[in-house]
């Protein structure tokens, strides 16, 4: 069983920055896609950013230009750098990894709270 562990969340004022990390117990090269999702109270979980094995990226419109997804294959770690944070970014952020064959792994999430 693969484990994904997120960290880096916390309380930050609007305009500030956070760097979230997701450490995988497995080799991240085995994942076809990794990504960050978030879920705010009363809302459905939504995609924030994703990164494919070949290096392609995709970002939600709400975070484009102020968010960067990256990975370090040696450390088996994926990152989400978020700048110019807004109160509407407040949510639990989840790490997701996908393997072909319908196998999906989720982390437990890390809380990000942005105050105005």
DANORTA-V730364 format. One record per run of one state. SS is the DSSP state (2 for helix, 1 for strand, 0 for the rest). FROM is the first residue (numbers start at 1). LEN is the number of residues. If there is no record, write none. Layout:
BEGIN
SS,FROM,LEN + SS,FROM,LEN
END
This chain:
BEGIN
0,1,3 + 1,4,4 + 0,8,2 + 1,10,4 + 0,14,4 + 1,18,7 + 0,25,3 + 2,28,3 + 0,31,2 + 1,33,7 + 0,40,6 + 1,46,7 + 0,53,4 + 1,57,3 + 0,60,7 + 1,67,6 + 0,73,4 + 1,77,6 + 0,83,4 + 2,87,3 + 0,90,1 + 1,91,9 + 0,100,3 + 1,103,4 + 0,107,3 + 1,110,6 + 0,116,1
END
